């Protein structure tokens, strides 16, 4: 994965999110990103060299943030980029003294996402919330 980086997306780079394509059937787990929202959002790009190969969207405000989606382009899936991006994001967020916790809600049939969060050290808080999603939590402090 030489040349892989994670960095916050600027407004110009946000327009490139449409270049990231999931495998058929995966959109049920991750609806298309909304570029306008009342909830504070941070979009982090997964880059291989100069190519945007995915992104992680984080929502909320300190002390708790939520991962609202992790998308990796179909061409780059199953190569470790999602995990590398998640671990790099965790390192970045731990630098903020204001953040205490990172959470994620995962569709119960999205087993790859469940494994991803568990292997990154997240703990399962519940089997299903009111929307039927599994809630995971990671202490940042």
Residue frames as a rotation matrix with the C-alpha (Angstrom) as fourth column:
UNK 1
0.566 0.824 0.000 0.00
0.824 -0.566 0.000 0.00
0.000 0.000 -1.000 0.00
UNK 2
-0.505 -0.789 -0.349 2.85
0.724 -0.607 0.326 2.36
-0.469 -0.088 0.879 -0.72
UNK 3
-0.916 0.107 0.386 1.51
0.164 -0.780 0.604 5.80
0.365 0.617 0.697 -1.52
UNK 4
0.024 0.975 -0.223 -1.65
0.729 0.136 0.671 5.43
0.684 -0.178 -0.707 0.60
UNK 5
-0.966 -0.252 0.053 -2.75
0.148 -0.710 -0.689 8.48
0.212 -0.658 0.723 2.60
UNK 6
0.066 0.967 -0.246 -5.78
0.977 -0.014 0.211 9.71
0.201 -0.254 -0.946 4.53
UNK 7
-0.925 -0.324 -0.197 -6.62
0.365 -0.902 -0.230 13.41
-0.103 -0.285 0.953 4.64
UNK 8
-0.126 0.892 -0.435 -9.61
0.322 -0.378 -0.868 15.72
-0.938 -0.249 -0.240 5.13
UNK 9
-0.259 0.135 0.956 -11.34
0.966 0.009 0.260 16.53
0.027 0.991 -0.133 1.87
UNK 10
-0.807 0.026 -0.591 -11.62
0.050 -0.992 -0.113 20.18
-0.589 -0.121 0.799 0.88
UNK 11
0.096 0.963 -0.251 -14.68
-0.278 -0.217 -0.936 21.59
-0.956 0.160 0.247 -0.90
UNK 12
0.050 -0.136 -0.989 -13.20
-0.997 -0.067 -0.041 20.98
-0.061 0.988 -0.139 -4.35
UNK 13
-0.862 -0.459 -0.214 -12.31
-0.469 0.883 -0.009 17.38
0.193 0.093 -0.977 -3.52
UNK 14
-0.507 0.756 0.414 -15.84
-0.196 0.367 -0.909 16.72
-0.840 -0.542 -0.038 -2.18
UNK 15
0.318 0.639 -0.700 -17.10
-0.836 -0.159 -0.525 16.97
-0.446 0.753 0.484 -5.76
UNK 16
-0.368 -0.559 -0.743 -14.94
-0.832 0.555 -0.006 13.94
0.415 0.616 -0.669 -6.60
UNK 17
-0.522 0.184 0.833 -16.88
-0.577 0.642 -0.504 11.61
-0.628 -0.744 -0.229 -4.26
UNK 18
0.571 0.813 -0.113 -19.06
-0.615 0.333 -0.715 10.54
-0.544 0.478 0.690 -7.18
UNK 19
0.169 -0.589 -0.790 -15.98
-0.855 0.311 -0.415 8.87
0.490 0.746 -0.451 -8.68
UNK 20
-0.810 -0.392 0.437 -16.00
-0.574 0.680 -0.455 6.27
-0.119 -0.619 -0.776 -5.88
UNK 21
0.058 0.837 -0.544 -18.15
-0.841 0.334 0.425 3.29
0.538 0.433 0.724 -6.89
UNK 22
-0.205 -0.014 0.979 -19.27
-0.768 0.622 -0.152 0.40
-0.607 -0.783 -0.139 -4.71
UNK 23
-0.999 -0.031 0.012 -19.87
-0.021 0.855 0.518 -3.16
-0.026 0.517 -0.855 -5.82
UNK 24
-0.365 0.928 -0.077 -23.44
-0.419 -0.089 0.903 -3.89
0.831 0.362 0.422 -6.96
UNK 25
0.329 0.636 -0.698 -25.70
0.404 0.573 0.713 -4.45
0.854 -0.516 -0.068 -3.95
UNK 26
-0.445 -0.594 -0.670 -23.51
0.856 -0.062 -0.514 -2.60
0.263 -0.802 0.536 -1.43
UNK 27
-0.722 0.154 0.674 -25.44
-0.085 -0.987 0.135 0.66
0.687 0.040 0.726 -1.63
UNK 28
0.382 0.885 -0.265 -28.09
0.175 0.213 0.961 -0.86
0.907 -0.414 -0.074 0.64
UNK 29
0.330 -0.353 -0.876 -25.54
0.938 0.222 0.265 -0.59
0.101 -0.909 0.404 3.48
UNK 30
-0.438 -0.589 -0.679 -24.29
0.595 -0.756 0.273 2.89
-0.674 -0.285 0.682 2.60
UNK 31
0.627 0.729 0.275 -26.66
0.707 -0.384 -0.594 5.39
-0.328 0.567 -0.756 1.01
UNK 32
0.152 -0.566 0.811 -25.16
0.744 -0.474 -0.470 8.09
0.650 0.675 0.349 -1.20
UNK 33
-0.541 -0.431 -0.722 -23.43
0.815 -0.479 -0.325 10.88
-0.206 -0.765 0.611 0.74
UNK 34
0.663 0.730 0.166 -25.32
0.741 -0.671 -0.008 14.09
0.106 0.128 -0.986 1.36
UNK 35
-0.337 -0.848 0.409 -23.33
0.757 -0.502 -0.418 17.20
0.560 0.169 0.811 0.64
UNK 36
-0.480 0.245 0.842 -25.68
-0.462 -0.887 -0.005 19.37
0.746 -0.392 0.539 2.75
UNK 37
0.007 0.435 -0.900 -26.72
0.634 0.694 0.341 18.44
0.773 -0.573 -0.271 6.26
UNK 38
0.654 0.265 0.708 -27.66
-0.352 -0.722 0.596 20.00
0.669 -0.639 -0.379 9.59
UNK 39
0.926 -0.378 0.016 -25.28
0.201 0.528 0.825 17.59
-0.320 -0.761 0.564 11.33
UNK 40
0.414 -0.847 -0.332 -21.59
-0.827 -0.503 0.250 18.60
-0.379 0.171 -0.909 11.31
UNK 41
0.960 -0.099 0.260 -19.77
0.196 0.904 -0.380 16.31
-0.198 0.416 0.888 8.86
UNK 42
0.095 -0.962 -0.257 -16.12
-0.730 -0.242 0.639 15.60
-0.676 0.127 -0.725 8.19
UNK 43
0.990 0.140 -0.002 -15.16
-0.101 0.704 -0.703 13.80
-0.097 0.697 0.711 5.00
UNK 44
0.138 -0.977 0.164 -11.81
-0.561 0.060 0.826 12.08
-0.816 -0.206 -0.539 4.93
UNK 45
0.695 0.085 -0.714 -10.40
-0.707 0.262 -0.657 10.89
0.132 0.961 0.242 1.61
UNK 46
0.434 -0.589 0.682 -8.58
0.100 0.784 0.613 7.62
-0.895 -0.198 0.399 1.11
UNK 47
0.702 -0.265 -0.661 -5.92
-0.691 -0.477 -0.543 8.32
-0.171 0.838 -0.518 -1.49
UNK 48
0.460 -0.678 0.573 -3.63
0.581 0.718 0.384 6.05
-0.672 0.156 0.724 -3.45
UNK 49
-0.627 -0.674 0.390 -1.20
0.771 -0.466 0.434 8.54
-0.111 0.573 0.812 -4.88
UNK 50
-0.939 0.275 -0.206 -3.35
-0.299 -0.950 0.095 11.18
-0.170 0.151 0.974 -6.59
UNK 51
-0.541 0.761 -0.358 -6.38
-0.095 0.367 0.925 8.89
0.835 0.535 -0.126 -6.95
UNK 52
-0.415 0.542 0.731 -9.33
-0.905 -0.168 -0.390 9.18
-0.088 -0.824 0.560 -4.57
UNK 53
-0.718 0.061 -0.693 -10.13
-0.203 0.934 0.293 5.53
0.666 0.351 -0.659 -3.87
UNK 54
-0.055 0.744 -0.665 -12.59
0.776 0.451 0.440 5.96
0.628 -0.492 -0.603 -1.01
UNK 55
-0.451 -0.077 0.889 -13.70
-0.357 -0.897 -0.259 8.08
0.818 -0.434 0.378 1.88
UNK 56
-0.461 0.335 -0.822 -14.81
0.847 0.443 -0.294 7.97
0.266 -0.832 -0.487 5.48
UNK 57
-0.184 0.496 0.849 -17.56
-0.087 -0.868 0.488 10.29
0.979 0.016 0.203 6.62
UNK 58
-0.651 -0.079 -0.755 -17.71
0.731 0.205 -0.651 11.26
0.206 -0.976 -0.076 10.30
UNK 59
-0.006 0.760 0.650 -20.72
0.166 -0.641 0.750 13.03
0.986 0.113 -0.123 11.82
UNK 60
0.633 0.383 -0.673 -21.41
0.709 0.062 0.702 14.76
0.311 -0.922 -0.233 15.10
UNK 61
0.382 -0.479 0.790 -19.58
-0.385 -0.860 -0.336 16.99
0.840 -0.176 -0.513 17.51
UNK 62
-0.647 -0.696 -0.311 -17.23
0.028 0.386 -0.922 16.41
0.762 -0.605 -0.230 20.45
UNK 63
-0.129 -0.867 0.481 -17.04
-0.855 0.342 0.389 14.54
-0.502 -0.361 -0.786 22.69
UNK 64
-0.160 0.129 0.979 -18.64
0.167 0.981 -0.102 11.79
-0.973 0.147 -0.178 20.52
UNK 65
-0.327 0.047 -0.944 -18.38
-0.894 -0.340 0.293 11.34
-0.307 0.939 0.153 16.77
UNK 66
0.382 0.511 0.770 -20.08
-0.106 0.852 -0.512 8.76
-0.918 0.114 0.380 14.55
UNK 67
-0.864 -0.497 -0.076 -18.72
-0.180 0.165 0.970 7.09
-0.470 0.852 -0.233 11.45
UNK 68
0.100 0.979 -0.179 -21.62
-0.555 -0.094 -0.827 7.48
-0.826 0.182 0.534 9.07
UNK 69
0.980 0.197 0.030 -20.03
-0.100 0.615 -0.782 5.65
-0.173 0.763 0.623 6.14
UNK 70
-0.151 -0.988 0.024 -16.87
-0.384 0.081 0.920 4.07
-0.911 0.129 -0.392 4.86
UNK 71
0.920 0.392 -0.009 -16.71
-0.138 0.303 -0.943 3.68
-0.367 0.869 0.333 1.10
UNK 72
-0.283 -0.958 0.033 -13.88
-0.277 0.115 0.954 2.04
-0.918 0.261 -0.298 -0.79
UNK 73
0.088 0.285 -0.955 -14.06
-0.984 -0.123 -0.127 1.91
-0.154 0.951 0.270 -4.58
UNK 74
0.882 0.395 0.256 -14.88
-0.362 0.917 -0.169 -1.60
-0.302 0.056 0.952 -5.84
UNK 75
0.656 -0.694 -0.297 -11.49
-0.151 0.265 -0.952 -1.83
0.740 0.669 0.068 -7.58
UNK 76
-0.333 -0.862 0.382 -9.69
-0.498 -0.183 -0.847 -1.38
0.800 -0.473 -0.368 -4.25
UNK 77
0.492 0.588 0.642 -11.93
-0.859 0.211 0.466 -3.46
0.139 -0.781 0.609 -1.97
UNK 78
0.997 -0.055 0.062 -10.56
0.030 0.936 0.352 -6.48
-0.077 -0.349 0.934 -0.08
UNK 79
0.369 -0.922 0.119 -7.02
0.439 0.060 -0.896 -5.08
0.819 0.383 0.427 -0.30
UNK 80
-0.078 -0.383 -0.921 -6.87
0.995 0.023 -0.094 -3.57
0.058 -0.924 0.379 3.21
UNK 81
-0.671 -0.211 0.711 -7.61
0.331 -0.943 0.032 0.05
0.664 0.257 0.702 2.30
UNK 82
0.379 0.875 0.302 -10.75
-0.030 -0.314 0.949 0.28
0.925 -0.369 -0.093 4.44
UNK 83
0.718 -0.177 -0.673 -8.86
0.683 0.367 0.632 -0.99
0.135 -0.913 0.384 7.48
UNK 84
-0.381 -0.924 0.018 -5.85
0.915 -0.380 -0.134 1.23
0.131 -0.035 0.991 6.79
UNK 85
-0.406 0.305 0.862 -8.13
0.120 -0.917 0.381 4.24
0.906 0.258 0.335 6.42
UNK 86
0.692 0.718 -0.074 -10.05
0.117 -0.010 0.993 3.47
0.712 -0.696 -0.091 9.61
UNK 87
0.448 -0.598 -0.665 -6.86
0.893 0.262 0.366 3.01
-0.044 -0.758 0.651 11.65
UNK 88
-0.619 -0.659 0.428 -5.38
0.695 -0.713 -0.094 6.24
0.367 0.239 0.899 10.22
UNK 89
0.014 0.722 0.691 -8.60
-0.016 -0.691 0.722 8.08
1.000 -0.021 0.002 11.10
UNK 90
0.802 0.261 -0.537 -8.49
0.475 0.264 0.839 6.75
0.361 -0.929 0.087 14.66
UNK 91
-0.129 -0.934 -0.334 -4.89
0.991 -0.133 -0.011 8.00
-0.035 -0.333 0.942 15.01
UNK 92
-0.618 -0.063 0.783 -5.94
0.333 -0.924 0.189 11.45
0.712 0.377 0.592 13.74
UNK 93
0.349 0.874 0.337 -8.97
-0.035 -0.347 0.937 11.69
0.936 -0.339 -0.091 16.02
UNK 94
0.569 -0.189 -0.800 -6.98
0.792 0.386 0.473 10.63
0.219 -0.903 0.369 19.09
UNK 95
-0.539 -0.817 0.206 -4.90
0.753 -0.577 -0.316 13.80
0.377 -0.015 0.926 18.68
UNK 96
-0.237 0.549 0.802 -7.91
-0.183 -0.836 0.518 15.91
0.954 -0.024 0.298 19.66
UNK 97
-0.985 -0.157 -0.067 -8.27
0.045 0.140 -0.989 16.41
0.164 -0.978 -0.131 23.41
UNK 98
-0.520 0.850 0.086 -11.97
-0.831 -0.480 -0.281 17.17
-0.198 -0.218 0.956 22.89
UNK 99
0.146 0.593 -0.792 -12.89
-0.749 0.590 0.303 13.72
0.647 0.549 0.530 21.55
UNK 100
-0.270 -0.168 0.948 -13.69
-0.874 0.457 -0.167 10.86
-0.405 -0.874 -0.270 23.89
UNK 101
-0.212 0.329 0.920 -15.52
0.076 0.944 -0.320 8.31
-0.974 0.002 -0.226 21.75
UNK 102
-0.635 0.071 -0.770 -16.04
-0.770 -0.137 0.623 7.17
-0.061 0.988 0.141 18.17
UNK 103
-0.196 0.661 0.725 -19.16
-0.179 0.702 -0.689 5.16
-0.964 -0.265 -0.019 17.30
UNK 104
-0.818 0.052 -0.574 -20.50
-0.569 0.079 0.818 3.36
0.088 0.996 -0.035 14.26
UNK 105
0.084 0.883 0.462 -23.87
-0.550 0.427 -0.718 1.83
-0.831 -0.194 0.521 13.39
UNK 106
-0.819 -0.468 -0.333 -23.67
-0.550 0.472 0.689 -1.24
-0.165 0.747 -0.644 11.17
UNK 107
0.201 0.872 -0.447 -26.39
-0.933 0.310 0.185 -3.06
0.300 0.380 0.875 9.25
UNK 108
0.295 -0.075 0.953 -26.77
-0.680 0.684 0.264 -6.54
-0.672 -0.725 0.151 10.87
UNK 109
0.859 0.036 0.511 -26.14
0.270 0.817 -0.511 -8.29
-0.435 0.576 0.692 7.54
UNK 110
0.761 -0.649 0.023 -22.99
-0.377 -0.470 -0.798 -6.30
0.529 0.599 -0.602 6.74
UNK 111
0.921 -0.368 -0.127 -20.55
0.358 0.674 0.646 -8.86
-0.152 -0.641 0.752 8.12
UNK 112
0.132 -0.933 0.336 -17.42
0.823 -0.086 -0.562 -7.33
0.553 0.350 0.756 6.50
UNK 113
0.065 -0.068 0.996 -18.13
-0.236 -0.970 -0.051 -4.01
0.970 -0.232 -0.080 8.27
UNK 114
0.925 0.283 0.253 -18.70
-0.313 0.192 0.930 -5.78
0.214 -0.940 0.266 11.58
UNK 115
0.644 -0.756 -0.120 -15.33
0.765 0.636 0.096 -7.56
0.004 -0.153 0.988 11.23
UNK 116
0.030 -0.640 0.767 -13.65
0.493 -0.658 -0.569 -4.28
0.869 0.395 0.296 10.24
UNK 117
0.343 0.161 0.926 -14.81
-0.543 -0.770 0.335 -2.47
0.766 -0.618 -0.177 13.38
UNK 118
0.995 0.029 0.091 -14.14
-0.091 0.583 0.807 -5.41
-0.030 -0.812 0.583 15.71
UNK 119
0.478 -0.876 0.061 -10.60
0.857 0.450 -0.252 -5.85
0.193 0.173 0.966 14.36
UNK 120
-0.092 -0.479 0.873 -9.99
0.237 -0.862 -0.448 -2.12
0.967 0.165 0.193 14.84
UNK 121
-0.875 -0.353 -0.332 -10.81
0.354 0.000 -0.935 -2.44
0.330 -0.936 0.125 18.55
UNK 122
-0.454 0.796 0.401 -14.43
-0.726 -0.591 0.350 -1.29
0.516 -0.132 0.846 18.60
UNK 123
-0.960 0.241 0.142 -16.72
0.073 0.706 -0.704 -2.93
-0.270 -0.666 -0.696 21.15
UNK 124
-0.518 0.853 0.059 -20.25
0.299 0.116 0.947 -3.97
0.801 0.509 -0.315 20.34
UNK 125
-0.907 0.243 0.344 -22.66
-0.421 -0.542 -0.727 -1.95
0.010 -0.804 0.594 22.50
UNK 126
-0.079 0.950 0.301 -25.89
-0.578 0.203 -0.791 -3.48
-0.812 -0.236 0.533 21.26
UNK 127
-0.510 0.006 0.860 -27.22
0.496 0.819 0.289 -6.13
-0.702 0.574 -0.421 18.95
UNK 128
-0.419 0.403 0.813 -29.69
0.785 -0.289 0.548 -3.75
0.456 0.868 -0.195 17.32
UNK 129
-0.922 0.158 -0.352 -30.84
0.061 -0.841 -0.537 -0.20
-0.381 -0.517 0.767 17.90
UNK 130
-0.066 0.989 -0.130 -34.28
-0.062 -0.134 -0.989 1.18
-0.996 -0.057 0.070 17.00
UNK 131
0.294 0.113 -0.949 -33.26
-0.909 -0.273 -0.315 1.17
-0.295 0.955 0.022 13.32
UNK 132
0.983 0.105 0.151 -32.07
-0.075 0.979 -0.190 -2.42
-0.167 0.175 0.970 13.51
UNK 133
0.493 -0.868 -0.058 -28.38
-0.245 -0.075 -0.967 -1.52
0.835 0.491 -0.250 13.33
UNK 134
0.578 -0.448 -0.682 -25.58
0.793 0.506 0.339 -2.84
0.193 -0.737 0.648 15.54
UNK 135
0.886 -0.252 0.389 -23.82
-0.299 -0.952 0.062 -0.10
0.355 -0.171 -0.919 17.51
UNK 136
0.384 -0.856 -0.345 -20.04
0.840 0.480 -0.256 -0.20
0.384 -0.192 0.903 17.98
UNK 137
0.981 -0.076 0.177 -17.95
-0.146 -0.893 0.426 2.08
0.126 -0.444 -0.887 20.20
UNK 138
0.227 -0.960 -0.162 -14.26
0.792 0.279 -0.543 2.91
0.567 -0.005 0.824 20.53
UNK 139
0.812 -0.075 -0.580 -12.83
0.402 -0.649 0.646 4.95
-0.424 -0.757 -0.497 23.41
UNK 140
0.629 -0.595 0.501 -10.43
0.337 -0.372 -0.865 7.57
0.701 0.713 -0.033 22.05
UNK 141
0.120 -0.561 0.819 -9.04
-0.758 -0.584 -0.289 8.49
0.641 -0.586 -0.496 25.50
